[in-house]
């Protein structure tokens, strides 16, 4: 990364492909790499929250294990947050890649908070590989245990607290689609979970309005 002041937190969730051993080799020679291992398979939400609990910095940039960040990803997103003090969380455009790292699509998202929050009524409009402040995660108490849509739930809960979002109009992240990952293997479950999160958001929004009255 062109922005060098970061720590790379890796949590191995009981993998069976020697992930831990491979990352351990990197961590021996690179002090930026902080490696942890779950004693039991905790799944995505609890594993993400464990990673958050180990973070020492003021910012959090999420990344999945089989994806690729462009070299300037952190620098661009950090620069955006520092320039736009009213924005609490920022994402970017995505490039889809397959198992051989061949590009197969380019995905854009709304740029401004206004259009992001309008679009969030129907679908998550900031890709979950965002950069945000650690204080935002603390305010929301991390991810709720809602697999397949924990990121969408996070964004909607943040809106209720008044957090503003943005995307930059650059392709800073390469998202891998392969047989067996969440998108390809659990599409129907994910769509049902998205509908559940939308219903939950409407309920919680009504509760807040009623309390304010």
Backbone as JSON Lines, residues from 0, in Angstrom:
{"i":0,"aa":"X","n":[0.83,-1.2,0.0],"ca":[0.0,0.0,0.0],"c":[0.86,1.25,0.0]}
{"i":1,"aa":"X","n":[0.42,2.28,-0.77],"ca":[1.14,3.54,-0.77],"c":[1.0,4.25,0.58]}
{"i":2,"aa":"X","n":[-0.08,3.97,1.31],"ca":[-0.24,4.45,2.69],"c":[0.29,3.35,3.6]}
{"i":3,"aa":"X","n":[1.35,3.65,4.34],"ca":[2.08,2.6,5.05],"c":[1.78,2.47,6.54]}
{"i":4,"aa":"X","n":[1.11,3.44,7.11],"ca":[0.88,3.42,8.55],"c":[-0.37,2.59,8.89]}
{"i":5,"aa":"X","n":[-0.24,1.27,8.78],"ca":[-1.39,0.4,9.05],"c":[-0.91,-0.91,9.68]}
{"i":6,"aa":"X","n":[-1.84,-1.61,10.31],"ca":[-1.61,-2.97,10.78],"c":[-2.58,-3.87,10.01]}
{"i":7,"aa":"X","n":[-2.13,-5.06,9.66],"ca":[-2.94,-6.03,8.94],"c":[-3.34,-7.14,9.89]}
{"i":8,"aa":"X","n":[-4.61,-7.13,10.29],"ca":[-5.11,-8.11,11.26],"c":[-5.74,-9.27,10.5]}
{"i":9,"aa":"X","n":[-5.23,-10.47,10.74],"ca":[-5.74,-11.67,10.1],"c":[-6.28,-12.6,11.18]}
{"i":10,"aa":"X","n":[-7.54,-12.99,11.05],"ca":[-8.13,-13.96,11.98],"c":[-8.46,-15.23,11.21]}
{"i":11,"aa":"X","n":[-7.79,-16.3,11.56],"ca":[-8.04,-17.59,10.91],"c":[-9.19,-18.3,11.64]}
{"i":12,"aa":"X","n":[-10.26,-18.54,10.9],"ca":[-11.46,-19.13,11.49],"c":[-11.48,-20.65,11.25]}
{"i":13,"aa":"X","n":[-10.45,-21.32,11.79],"ca":[-10.34,-22.78,11.69],"c":[-10.3,-23.25,10.24]}
{"i":14,"aa":"X","n":[-9.48,-22.6,9.43],"ca":[-9.36,-22.99,8.03],"c":[-8.69,-24.36,7.91]}
{"i":15,"aa":"X","n":[-8.87,-24.98,6.76],"ca":[-8.3,-26.32,6.51],"c":[-7.35,-26.32,5.32]}
{"i":16,"aa":"X","n":[-6.89,-25.14,4.91],"ca":[-6.03,-25.04,3.72],"c":[-4.67,-24.44,4.04]}
{"i":17,"aa":"X","n":[-4.25,-24.57,5.3],"ca":[-2.93,-24.08,5.74],"c":[-2.8,-22.56,5.71]}
{"i":18,"aa":"X","n":[-3.94,-21.89,5.78],"ca":[-3.91,-20.42,5.81],"c":[-3.06,-19.92,6.97]}
{"i":19,"aa":"X","n":[-3.29,-20.46,8.14],"ca":[-2.58,-19.99,9.33],"c":[-1.07,-20.11,9.13]}
{"i":20,"aa":"X","n":[-0.61,-21.23,8.63],"ca":[0.82,-21.46,8.45],"c":[1.42,-20.49,7.42]}
{"i":21,"aa":"X","n":[0.67,-20.24,6.36],"ca":[1.15,-19.31,5.33],"c":[1.28,-17.89,5.89]}
{"i":22,"aa":"X","n":[0.25,-17.45,6.6],"ca":[0.27,-16.08,7.13],"c":[1.32,-15.95,8.23]}
{"i":23,"aa":"X","n":[1.51,-17.01,9.0],"ca":[2.51,-16.99,10.06],"c":[3.9,-16.7,9.5]}
{"i":24,"aa":"X","n":[4.21,-17.24,8.33],"ca":[5.5,-16.98,7.7],"c":[5.67,-15.5,7.4]}
{"i":25,"aa":"X","n":[4.6,-14.87,6.89],"ca":[4.66,-13.43,6.61],"c":[4.82,-12.63,7.89]}
{"i":26,"aa":"X","n":[4.12,-13.03,8.94],"ca":[4.13,-12.26,10.19],"c":[5.5,-12.27,10.85]}
{"i":27,"aa":"X","n":[6.3,-13.3,10.6],"ca":[7.64,-13.36,11.21],"c":[8.54,-12.25,10.69]}
{"i":28,"aa":"X","n":[8.34,-11.86,9.44],"ca":[9.22,-10.87,8.82],"c":[8.55,-9.52,8.59]}
{"i":29,"aa":"X","n":[7.29,-9.4,9.02],"ca":[6.58,-8.14,8.81],"c":[5.77,-7.83,10.06]}
{"i":30,"aa":"X","n":[6.2,-6.82,10.77],"ca":[5.56,-6.47,12.04],"c":[4.15,-5.9,11.85]}
{"i":31,"aa":"X","n":[3.81,-5.53,10.62],"ca":[2.46,-5.03,10.37],"c":[1.41,-6.13,10.48]}
{"i":32,"aa":"X","n":[1.8,-7.37,10.26],"ca":[0.86,-8.5,10.21],"c":[0.61,-9.03,11.62]}
{"i":33,"aa":"X","n":[-0.63,-8.96,12.07],"ca":[-1.03,-9.47,13.38],"c":[-1.95,-10.67,13.15]}
{"i":34,"aa":"X","n":[-1.51,-11.84,13.55],"ca":[-2.21,-13.08,13.24],"c":[-2.88,-13.66,14.48]}
{"i":35,"aa":"X","n":[-4.15,-14.05,14.3],"ca":[-4.92,-14.66,15.39],"c":[-5.66,-15.88,14.84]}
{"i":36,"aa":"X","n":[-6.03,-16.78,15.74],"ca":[-6.71,-18.0,15.32],"c":[-7.84,-18.31,16.28]}
{"i":37,"aa":"X","n":[-9.02,-18.56,15.76],"ca":[-10.16,-18.95,16.58],"c":[-10.0,-20.39,17.06]}
{"i":38,"aa":"X","n":[-10.38,-20.64,18.29],"ca":[-10.31,-22.01,18.82],"c":[-11.38,-22.91,18.23]}
{"i":39,"aa":"X","n":[-12.47,-22.29,17.79],"ca":[-13.53,-23.01,17.11],"c":[-14.07,-22.16,15.98]}
{"i":40,"aa":"X","n":[-14.74,-22.78,15.02],"ca":[-15.27,-22.06,13.88],"c":[-16.39,-21.12,14.34]}
{"i":41,"aa":"X","n":[-16.15,-19.81,14.25],"ca":[-17.08,-18.82,14.78],"c":[-17.91,-18.14,13.7]}
{"i":42,"aa":"X","n":[-17.63,-18.42,12.45],"ca":[-18.35,-17.82,11.31],"c":[-18.01,-16.33,11.19]}
{"i":43,"aa":"X","n":[-18.6,-15.72,10.16],"ca":[-18.16,-14.4,9.72],"c":[-18.36,-13.29,10.74]}
{"i":44,"aa":"X","n":[-19.55,-13.18,11.32],"ca":[-19.86,-12.03,12.17],"c":[-19.0,-11.99,13.43]}
{"i":45,"aa":"X","n":[-18.93,-13.11,14.13],"ca":[-18.13,-13.16,15.35],"c":[-16.64,-13.04,15.05]}
{"i":46,"aa":"X","n":[-16.22,-13.57,13.91],"ca":[-14.81,-13.44,13.54],"c":[-14.46,-12.0,13.21]}
{"i":47,"aa":"X","n":[-15.35,-11.31,12.51],"ca":[-15.12,-9.89,12.25],"c":[-15.03,-9.09,13.54]}
{"i":48,"aa":"X","n":[-15.91,-9.39,14.47],"ca":[-15.89,-8.66,15.75],"c":[-14.62,-8.97,16.54]}
{"i":49,"aa":"X","n":[-14.12,-10.18,16.41],"ca":[-12.85,-10.48,17.07],"c":[-11.73,-9.64,16.46]}
{"i":50,"aa":"X","n":[-11.71,-9.55,15.14],"ca":[-10.69,-8.74,14.48],"c":[-10.78,-7.29,14.94]}
{"i":51,"aa":"X","n":[-12.0,-6.78,15.06],"ca":[-12.19,-5.4,15.51],"c":[-11.66,-5.21,16.92]}
{"i":52,"aa":"X","n":[-11.85,-6.21,17.77],"ca":[-11.39,-6.09,19.16],"c":[-9.87,-6.06,19.25]}
{"i":53,"aa":"X","n":[-9.18,-6.57,18.24],"ca":[-7.72,-6.58,18.23],"c":[-7.11,-5.34,17.6]}
{"i":54,"aa":"X","n":[-7.94,-4.53,16.93],"ca":[-7.44,-3.36,16.2],"c":[-6.99,-2.26,17.15]}
{"i":55,"aa":"X","n":[-5.86,-1.66,16.86],"ca":[-5.29,-0.6,17.69],"c":[-5.47,0.78,17.09]}
{"i":56,"aa":"X","n":[-5.73,0.86,15.79],"ca":[-5.79,2.16,15.11],"c":[-7.12,2.86,15.25]}
{"i":57,"aa":"X","n":[-7.18,4.08,14.71],"ca":[-8.39,4.9,14.76],"c":[-9.31,4.65,13.57]}
{"i":58,"aa":"X","n":[-8.81,3.93,12.56],"ca":[-9.58,3.64,11.36],"c":[-9.62,2.13,11.14]}
{"i":59,"aa":"X","n":[-10.68,1.69,10.48],"ca":[-10.84,0.27,10.16],"c":[-11.14,0.14,8.67]}
{"i":60,"aa":"X","n":[-10.36,-0.68,7.96],"ca":[-10.62,-1.01,6.56],"c":[-10.8,-2.52,6.47]}
{"i":61,"aa":"X","n":[-11.99,-2.92,6.11],"ca":[-12.27,-4.36,6.03],"c":[-11.81,-4.92,4.68]}
{"i":62,"aa":"X","n":[-11.4,-6.19,4.72],"ca":[-11.0,-6.88,3.49],"c":[-11.2,-8.37,3.67]}
{"i":63,"aa":"X","n":[-11.7,-9.05,2.64],"ca":[-11.85,-10.5,2.7],"c":[-10.57,-11.17,2.21]}
{"i":64,"aa":"X","n":[-10.37,-12.41,2.66],"ca":[-9.09,-13.09,2.49],"c":[-8.69,-13.4,1.06]}
{"i":65,"aa":"X","n":[-9.65,-13.54,0.15],"ca":[-9.3,-13.93,-1.21],"c":[-9.44,-12.78,-2.22]}
{"i":66,"aa":"X","n":[-9.53,-11.57,-1.72],"ca":[-9.69,-10.4,-2.6],"c":[-8.38,-9.64,-2.73]}
{"i":67,"aa":"X","n":[-8.41,-8.56,-3.52],"ca":[-7.21,-7.77,-3.78],"c":[-7.52,-6.28,-3.62]}
{"i":68,"aa":"X","n":[-6.69,-5.57,-2.89],"ca":[-6.78,-4.12,-2.81],"c":[-5.79,-3.51,-3.8]}
{"i":69,"aa":"X","n":[-6.22,-2.46,-4.51],"ca":[-5.26,-1.75,-5.34],"c":[-4.23,-1.08,-4.41]}
{"i":70,"aa":"X","n":[-3.01,-0.83,-4.89],"ca":[-1.96,-0.27,-4.03],"c":[-2.32,1.06,-3.37]}
{"i":71,"aa":"X","n":[-3.19,1.83,-4.0],"ca":[-3.54,3.16,-3.45],"c":[-4.85,3.17,-2.7]}
{"i":72,"aa":"X","n":[-5.44,2.01,-2.42],"ca":[-6.77,1.96,-1.8],"c":[-6.82,2.74,-0.47]}
{"i":73,"aa":"X","n":[-5.94,2.41,0.46],"ca":[-5.97,3.06,1.77],"c":[-5.68,4.55,1.67]}
{"i":74,"aa":"X","n":[-4.74,4.91,0.82],"ca":[-4.38,6.33,0.69],"c":[-5.55,7.15,0.18]}
{"i":75,"aa":"X","n":[-6.27,6.64,-0.83],"ca":[-7.39,7.38,-1.41],"c":[-8.53,7.5,-0.41]}
{"i":76,"aa":"X","n":[-8.88,6.39,0.26],"ca":[-10.0,6.42,1.19],"c":[-9.69,7.26,2.43]}
{"i":77,"aa":"X","n":[-8.46,7.15,2.93],"ca":[-8.05,7.99,4.06],"c":[-8.11,9.46,3.69]}
{"i":78,"aa":"X","n":[-7.62,9.77,2.5],"ca":[-7.63,11.16,2.05],"c":[-9.04,11.71,1.96]}
{"i":79,"aa":"X","n":[-9.98,10.86,1.53],"ca":[-11.36,11.3,1.41],"c":[-11.95,11.62,2.78]}
{"i":80,"aa":"X","n":[-11.76,10.73,3.75],"ca":[-12.31,10.97,5.08],"c":[-11.71,12.22,5.73]}
{"i":81,"aa":"X","n":[-10.43,12.43,5.52],"ca":[-9.79,13.59,6.12],"c":[-10.26,14.89,5.48]}
{"i":82,"aa":"X","n":[-10.62,14.83,4.21],"ca":[-11.09,16.02,3.49],"c":[-12.55,16.29,3.76]}
{"i":83,"aa":"X","n":[-13.34,15.23,3.96],"ca":[-14.79,15.37,4.14],"c":[-15.15,14.97,5.57]}
{"i":84,"aa":"X","n":[-15.08,15.93,6.47],"ca":[-15.26,15.66,7.89],"c":[-16.67,15.23,8.26]}
{"i":85,"aa":"X","n":[-17.64,15.5,7.4],"ca":[-19.01,15.12,7.69],"c":[-19.3,13.66,7.34]}
{"i":86,"aa":"X","n":[-18.39,13.02,6.61],"ca":[-18.57,11.63,6.19],"c":[-17.92,10.69,7.2]}
{"i":87,"aa":"X","n":[-18.65,9.67,7.62],"ca":[-18.15,8.74,8.62],"c":[-17.62,7.44,8.03]}
{"i":88,"aa":"X","n":[-18.01,7.14,6.79],"ca":[-17.67,5.85,6.19],"c":[-17.63,6.01,4.68]}
{"i":89,"aa":"X","n":[-16.59,5.45,4.04],"ca":[-16.43,5.63,2.61],"c":[-16.03,4.32,1.93]}
{"i":90,"aa":"X","n":[-16.64,4.08,0.77],"ca":[-16.32,2.91,-0.03],"c":[-15.84,3.34,-1.41]}
{"i":91,"aa":"X","n":[-15.84,2.39,-2.35],"ca":[-15.36,2.69,-3.7],"c":[-16.05,1.77,-4.7]}
{"i":92,"aa":"X","n":[-15.75,1.97,-5.97],"ca":[-16.22,1.06,-7.0],"c":[-15.46,-0.27,-6.89]}
{"i":93,"aa":"X","n":[-16.04,-1.32,-7.48],"ca":[-15.45,-2.66,-7.39],"c":[-15.19,-3.25,-8.77]}
{"i":94,"aa":"X","n":[-14.19,-4.1,-8.84],"ca":[-13.94,-4.92,-10.03],"c":[-14.13,-6.38,-9.65]}
{"i":95,"aa":"X","n":[-14.98,-7.08,-10.37],"ca":[-15.19,-8.5,-10.1],"c":[-14.13,-9.33,-10.8]}
{"i":96,"aa":"X","n":[-13.57,-10.3,-10.09],"ca":[-12.58,-11.21,-10.68],"c":[-12.98,-12.65,-10.38]}
{"i":97,"aa":"X","n":[-12.53,-13.57,-11.23],"ca":[-12.85,-14.97,-11.03],"c":[-11.71,-15.69,-10.32]}
{"i":98,"aa":"X","n":[-11.78,-17.01,-10.28],"ca":[-10.77,-17.78,-9.56],"c":[-9.36,-17.63,-10.13]}
{"i":99,"aa":"X","n":[-9.28,-17.25,-11.41],"ca":[-7.98,-17.07,-12.06],"c":[-7.58,-15.61,-12.1]}
{"i":100,"aa":"X","n":[-8.3,-14.77,-11.36],"ca":[-8.05,-13.33,-11.28],"c":[-8.34,-12.6,-12.58]}
{"i":101,"aa":"X","n":[-9.16,-13.21,-13.44],"ca":[-9.6,-12.54,-14.66],"c":[-10.79,-11.63,-14.33]}
{"i":102,"aa":"X","n":[-10.75,-10.41,-14.83],"ca":[-11.83,-9.47,-14.57],"c":[-13.06,-9.82,-15.41]}
{"i":103,"aa":"X","n":[-14.24,-9.76,-14.77],"ca":[-15.46,-10.05,-15.53],"c":[-16.54,-8.98,-15.38]}
{"i":104,"aa":"X","n":[-16.39,-8.06,-14.45],"ca":[-17.34,-6.93,-14.39],"c":[-16.76,-5.78,-13.59]}
{"i":105,"aa":"X","n":[-17.38,-4.61,-13.77],"ca":[-17.02,-3.4,-13.04],"c":[-18.31,-2.86,-12.42]}
{"i":106,"aa":"X","n":[-18.3,-2.64,-11.11],"ca":[-19.52,-2.25,-10.42],"c":[-19.37,-0.87,-9.8]}
{"i":107,"aa":"X","n":[-20.33,0.0,-10.14],"ca":[-20.35,1.35,-9.59],"c":[-21.42,1.46,-8.51]}
{"i":108,"aa":"X","n":[-21.26,2.46,-7.66],"ca":[-22.21,2.71,-6.57],"c":[-22.53,4.21,-6.5]}
{"i":109,"aa":"X","n":[-23.64,4.58,-5.86],"ca":[-23.92,6.01,-5.66],"c":[-22.78,6.67,-4.9]}
{"i":110,"aa":"X","n":[-22.52,7.94,-5.2],"ca":[-21.38,8.62,-4.59],"c":[-21.74,9.43,-3.35]}
{"i":111,"aa":"X","n":[-22.87,10.1,-3.36],"ca":[-23.2,11.0,-2.26],"c":[-24.04,10.32,-1.19]}
{"i":112,"aa":"X","n":[-23.99,10.87,0.0],"ca":[-24.77,10.32,1.11],"c":[-26.26,10.32,0.8]}
{"i":113,"aa":"X","n":[-26.74,11.36,0.14],"ca":[-28.17,11.46,-0.18],"c":[-28.63,10.25,-0.99]}
{"i":114,"aa":"X","n":[-27.92,9.95,-2.06],"ca":[-28.35,8.87,-2.94],"c":[-28.01,7.49,-2.37]}
{"i":115,"aa":"X","n":[-26.97,7.42,-1.56],"ca":[-26.66,6.15,-0.89],"c":[-27.79,5.77,0.06]}
{"i":116,"aa":"X","n":[-28.24,6.73,0.87],"ca":[-29.28,6.4,1.84],"c":[-30.63,6.15,1.17]}
{"i":117,"aa":"X","n":[-30.88,6.79,0.04],"ca":[-32.07,6.48,-0.73],"c":[-32.0,5.05,-1.27]}
{"i":118,"aa":"X","n":[-30.84,4.67,-1.8],"ca":[-30.67,3.33,-2.38],"c":[-30.64,2.26,-1.31]}
{"i":119,"aa":"X","n":[-30.2,2.62,-0.11],"ca":[-30.12,1.64,0.98],"c":[-31.49,1.11,1.4]}
{"i":120,"aa":"X","n":[-32.55,1.74,0.95],"ca":[-33.88,1.22,1.23],"c":[-34.1,-0.12,0.55]}
{"i":121,"aa":"X","n":[-33.34,-0.34,-0.54],"ca":[-33.57,-1.53,-1.36],"c":[-32.38,-2.49,-1.39]}
{"i":122,"aa":"X","n":[-31.17,-1.95,-1.28],"ca":[-29.98,-2.78,-1.38],"c":[-28.8,-2.03,-0.75]}
{"i":123,"aa":"X","n":[-27.85,-2.77,-0.25],"ca":[-26.66,-2.14,0.33],"c":[-25.92,-1.36,-0.74]}
{"i":124,"aa":"X","n":[-25.69,-0.07,-0.5],"ca":[-25.15,0.81,-1.53],"c":[-23.75,1.31,-1.23]}
{"i":125,"aa":"X","n":[-23.12,0.75,-0.21],"ca":[-21.68,0.92,-0.01],"c":[-21.12,-0.49,0.13]}
{"i":126,"aa":"X","n":[-20.19,-0.88,-0.74],"ca":[-19.64,-2.23,-0.62],"c":[-18.96,-2.41,0.73]}
{"i":127,"aa":"X","n":[-19.05,-3.61,1.3],"ca":[-18.62,-3.79,2.69],"c":[-17.1,-3.76,2.88]}
{"i":128,"aa":"X","n":[-16.38,-3.43,1.83],"ca":[-14.93,-3.25,1.94],"c":[-14.62,-1.77,2.14]}
{"i":129,"aa":"X","n":[-15.31,-1.17,3.09],"ca":[-15.23,0.27,3.31],"c":[-14.11,0.63,4.28]}
{"i":130,"aa":"X","n":[-13.88,1.92,4.41],"ca":[-13.01,2.47,5.45],"c":[-13.88,3.35,6.33]}
{"i":131,"aa":"X","n":[-13.75,3.18,7.64],"ca":[-14.5,4.0,8.57],"c":[-13.69,4.21,9.84]}
{"i":132,"aa":"X","n":[-14.21,5.0,10.72],"ca":[-13.55,5.24,12.0],"c":[-13.85,4.08,12.96]}
{"i":133,"aa":"X","n":[-12.89,3.77,13.79],"ca":[-13.13,2.74,14.8],"c":[-14.27,3.15,15.72]}
{"i":134,"aa":"X","n":[-14.41,4.45,15.94],"ca":[-15.48,4.96,16.82],"c":[-16.86,4.63,16.26]}
{"i":135,"aa":"X","n":[-16.99,4.51,14.93],"ca":[-18.27,4.13,14.34],"c":[-18.61,2.69,14.72]}
{"i":136,"aa":"X","n":[-17.62,1.81,14.63],"ca":[-17.84,0.42,15.06],"c":[-18.18,0.35,16.54]}
{"i":137,"aa":"X","n":[-17.53,1.18,17.34],"ca":[-17.81,1.18,18.77],"c":[-19.23,1.67,19.05]}
{"i":138,"aa":"X","n":[-19.67,2.69,18.32],"ca":[-21.02,3.22,18.52],"c":[-22.09,2.19,18.18]}
{"i":139,"aa":"X","n":[-21.81,1.35,17.16],"ca":[-22.76,0.33,16.73],"c":[-22.5,-1.03,17.38]}
{"i":140,"aa":"X","n":[-21.48,-1.07,18.25],"ca":[-21.1,-2.31,18.94],"c":[-20.8,-3.43,17.95]}
{"i":141,"aa":"X","n":[-20.08,-3.09,16.88],"ca":[-19.66,-4.07,15.9],"c":[-20.8,-4.58,15.05]}
{"i":142,"aa":"X","n":[-20.58,-5.78,14.5],"ca":[-21.6,-6.4,13.65],"c":[-22.56,-7.22,14.5]}
{"i":143,"aa":"X","n":[-23.84,-7.17,14.13],"ca":[-24.79,-8.09,14.73],"c":[-24.66,-9.45,14.04]}
{"i":144,"aa":"X","n":[-25.08,-10.48,14.76],"ca":[-24.92,-11.84,14.22],"c":[-26.03,-12.14,13.2]}
{"i":145,"aa":"X","n":[-25.89,-11.5,12.04],"ca":[-26.83,-11.7,10.95],"c":[-26.02,-12.07,9.71]}
{"i":146,"aa":"X","n":[-25.56,-13.32,9.62],"ca":[-24.72,-13.73,8.49],"c":[-25.38,-13.47,7.15]}
{"i":147,"aa":"X","n":[-24.57,-13.19,6.13],"ca":[-24.96,-12.92,4.75],"c":[-25.44,-11.49,4.53]}
{"i":148,"aa":"X","n":[-25.76,-10.75,5.6],"ca":[-26.19,-9.36,5.43],"c":[-25.74,-8.5,6.6]}
{"i":149,"aa":"X","n":[-24.68,-8.91,7.28],"ca":[-24.21,-8.15,8.45],"c":[-23.75,-6.75,8.07]}
{"i":150,"aa":"X","n":[-23.2,-6.61,6.85],"ca":[-22.74,-5.3,6.4],"c":[-23.91,-4.37,6.09]}
{"i":151,"aa":"X","n":[-24.94,-4.89,5.44],"ca":[-26.14,-4.11,5.14],"c":[-26.82,-3.66,6.43]}
{"i":152,"aa":"X","n":[-26.93,-4.57,7.39],"ca":[-27.49,-4.25,8.69],"c":[-26.68,-3.15,9.37]}
{"i":153,"aa":"X","n":[-25.36,-3.22,9.25],"ca":[-24.48,-2.23,9.85],"c":[-24.75,-0.84,9.28]}
{"i":154,"aa":"X","n":[-24.88,-0.76,7.95],"ca":[-25.14,0.53,7.31],"c":[-26.48,1.11,7.74]}
{"i":155,"aa":"X","n":[-27.5,0.29,7.78],"ca":[-28.83,0.78,8.15],"c":[-28.86,1.24,9.61]}
{"i":156,"aa":"X","n":[-28.2,0.52,10.48],"ca":[-28.14,0.95,11.89],"c":[-27.37,2.25,12.03]}
{"i":157,"aa":"X","n":[-26.33,2.4,11.22],"ca":[-25.55,3.64,11.26],"c":[-26.37,4.84,10.81]}
{"i":158,"aa":"X","n":[-27.24,4.62,9.82],"ca":[-28.11,5.7,9.36],"c":[-29.0,6.19,10.49]}
{"i":159,"aa":"X","n":[-29.51,5.27,11.3],"ca":[-30.38,5.66,12.41],"c":[-29.65,6.51,13.44]}
{"i":160,"aa":"X","n":[-28.34,6.37,13.51],"ca":[-27.54,7.18,14.43],"c":[-27.04,8.47,13.78]}
{"i":161,"aa":"X","n":[-27.37,8.65,12.49],"ca":[-27.0,9.89,11.82],"c":[-25.68,9.87,11.09]}
{"i":162,"aa":"X","n":[-25.04,8.7,10.95],"ca":[-23.79,8.63,10.21],"c":[-24.03,8.83,8.72]}
{"i":163,"aa":"X","n":[-23.1,9.52,8.07],"ca":[-23.2,9.79,6.64],"c":[-22.14,8.98,5.89]}
{"i":164,"aa":"X","n":[-22.51,8.57,4.66],"ca":[-21.66,7.68,3.88],"c":[-21.34,8.29,2.52]}
{"i":165,"aa":"X","n":[-20.29,7.74,1.89],"ca":[-19.93,8.16,0.53],"c":[-19.18,7.03,-0.15]}
{"i":166,"aa":"X","n":[-19.11,7.11,-1.46],"ca":[-18.23,6.25,-2.26],"c":[-17.37,7.15,-3.14]}
{"i":167,"aa":"X","n":[-16.14,6.75,-3.37],"ca":[-15.3,7.48,-4.32],"c":[-15.44,6.84,-5.69]}
{"i":168,"aa":"X","n":[-15.3,7.64,-6.73],"ca":[-15.49,7.15,-8.09],"c":[-14.19,6.59,-8.67]}
{"i":169,"aa":"X","n":[-13.62,5.65,-7.93],"ca":[-12.42,4.94,-8.38],"c":[-12.58,3.46,-8.07]}
{"i":170,"aa":"X","n":[-11.97,2.63,-8.92],"ca":[-12.0,1.18,-8.69],"c":[-10.8,0.81,-7.83]}
{"i":171,"aa":"X","n":[-11.06,0.62,-6.53],"ca":[-9.97,0.41,-5.57],"c":[-9.95,-1.0,-5.0]}
{"i":172,"aa":"X","n":[-10.88,-1.84,-5.42],"ca":[-10.99,-3.16,-4.78],"c":[-11.4,-4.19,-5.82]}
{"i":173,"aa":"X","n":[-10.71,-5.34,-5.8],"ca":[-11.02,-6.45,-6.69],"c":[-11.67,-7.56,-5.87]}
{"i":174,"aa":"X","n":[-12.93,-7.82,-6.17],"ca":[-13.75,-8.75,-5.39],"c":[-13.85,-10.08,-6.12]}
{"i":175,"aa":"X","n":[-13.4,-11.14,-5.44],"ca":[-13.33,-12.44,-6.1],"c":[-14.64,-13.24,-5.96]}
{"i":176,"aa":"X","n":[-15.13,-13.71,-7.07],"ca":[-16.29,-14.6,-7.08],"c":[-15.82,-15.98,-7.52]}
{"i":177,"aa":"X","n":[-15.96,-16.94,-6.63],"ca":[-15.52,-18.31,-6.93],"c":[-16.55,-19.29,-6.4]}
{"i":178,"aa":"X","n":[-16.48,-20.5,-6.87],"ca":[-17.37,-21.54,-6.38],"c":[-17.12,-21.79,-4.9]}
{"i":179,"aa":"X","n":[-18.19,-21.68,-4.11],"ca":[-18.04,-21.99,-2.69],"c":[-18.0,-20.79,-1.78]}
{"i":180,"aa":"X","n":[-17.8,-19.56,-2.32],"ca":[-17.82,-18.43,-1.4],"c":[-19.25,-17.98,-1.15]}
{"i":181,"aa":"X","n":[-19.42,-16.99,-0.27],"ca":[-20.75,-16.62,0.21],"c":[-21.69,-16.25,-0.92]}
{"i":182,"aa":"X","n":[-21.22,-15.47,-1.89],"ca":[-22.1,-14.99,-2.95],"c":[-22.6,-16.14,-3.82]}
{"i":183,"aa":"X","n":[-21.72,-17.05,-4.2],"ca":[-22.11,-18.11,-5.12],"c":[-22.87,-19.23,-4.45]}
{"i":184,"aa":"X","n":[-22.56,-19.53,-3.18],"ca":[-23.14,-20.7,-2.52],"c":[-24.41,-20.4,-1.74]}
{"i":185,"aa":"X","n":[-24.63,-19.16,-1.38],"ca":[-25.75,-18.83,-0.49],"c":[-26.62,-17.7,-1.01]}
{"i":186,"aa":"X","n":[-26.77,-17.64,-2.33],"ca":[-27.51,-16.53,-2.93],"c":[-28.93,-16.4,-2.42]}
{"i":187,"aa":"X","n":[-29.68,-17.51,-2.36],"ca":[-31.08,-17.46,-1.91],"c":[-31.16,-17.08,-0.44]}
{"i":188,"aa":"X","n":[-30.31,-17.67,0.38],"ca":[-30.3,-17.34,1.81],"c":[-29.97,-15.87,2.0]}
{"i":189,"aa":"X","n":[-29.04,-15.37,1.21],"ca":[-28.64,-13.98,1.34],"c":[-29.79,-13.05,0.99]}
{"i":190,"aa":"X","n":[-30.53,-13.36,-0.07],"ca":[-31.67,-12.51,-0.45],"c":[-32.74,-12.5,0.64]}
{"i":191,"aa":"X","n":[-32.99,-13.66,1.25],"ca":[-33.97,-13.73,2.34],"c":[-33.48,-12.93,3.54]}
{"i":192,"aa":"X","n":[-32.19,-13.0,3.82],"ca":[-31.63,-12.27,4.95],"c":[-31.71,-10.77,4.71]}
{"i":193,"aa":"X","n":[-31.48,-10.34,3.48],"ca":[-31.61,-8.92,3.15],"c":[-33.02,-8.43,3.44]}
{"i":194,"aa":"X","n":[-34.03,-9.2,3.07],"ca":[-35.41,-8.81,3.36],"c":[-35.67,-8.74,4.86]}
{"i":195,"aa":"X","n":[-35.07,-9.67,5.59],"ca":[-35.2,-9.65,7.05],"c":[-34.58,-8.38,7.63]}
{"i":196,"aa":"X","n":[-33.41,-8.01,7.15],"ca":[-32.73,-6.81,7.64],"c":[-33.55,-5.56,7.32]}
{"i":197,"aa":"X","n":[-34.17,-5.52,6.16],"ca":[-35.01,-4.37,5.8],"c":[-36.21,-4.26,6.73]}
{"i":198,"aa":"X","n":[-36.84,-5.39,7.06],"ca":[-37.97,-5.38,8.0],"c":[-37.52,-4.95,9.38]}
{"i":199,"aa":"X","n":[-36.35,-5.43,9.8],"ca":[-35.8,-5.08,11.11],"c":[-35.52,-3.58,11.19]}
{"i":200,"aa":"X","n":[-34.99,-3.04,10.1],"ca":[-34.68,-1.61,10.05],"c":[-35.95,-0.77,10.19]}
{"i":201,"aa":"X","n":[-37.01,-1.15,9.48],"ca":[-38.27,-0.42,9.58],"c":[-38.81,-0.44,10.99]}
{"i":202,"aa":"X","n":[-38.71,-1.58,11.65],"ca":[-39.18,-1.71,13.02],"c":[-38.37,-0.82,13.96]}
{"i":203,"aa":"X","n":[-37.05,-0.85,13.83],"ca":[-36.19,-0.06,14.71],"c":[-36.33,1.43,14.43]}
{"i":204,"aa":"X","n":[-36.58,1.78,13.18],"ca":[-36.8,3.19,12.84],"c":[-38.06,3.71,13.5]}
{"i":205,"aa":"X","n":[-39.12,2.92,13.49],"ca":[-40.37,3.31,14.14],"c":[-40.18,3.46,15.64]}
{"i":206,"aa":"X","n":[-39.38,2.58,16.24],"ca":[-39.12,2.67,17.68],"c":[-38.43,3.98,18.02]}
{"i":207,"aa":"X","n":[-37.46,4.37,17.2],"ca":[-36.74,5.62,17.46],"c":[-37.66,6.81,17.34]}
{"i":208,"aa":"X","n":[-38.5,6.85,16.29],"ca":[-39.43,7.95,16.12],"c":[-40.41,8.04,17.27]}
{"i":209,"aa":"X","n":[-40.88,6.88,17.72],"ca":[-41.83,6.85,18.83],"c":[-41.17,7.37,20.1]}
{"i":210,"aa":"X","n":[-39.89,6.99,20.31],"ca":[-39.18,7.45,21.49],"c":[-38.97,8.96,21.45]}
{"i":211,"aa":"X","n":[-38.65,9.48,20.26],"ca":[-38.41,10.92,20.12],"c":[-39.68,11.73,20.34]}
{"i":212,"aa":"X","n":[-40.83,11.13,19.98],"ca":[-42.09,11.83,20.2],"c":[-42.37,12.0,21.68]}
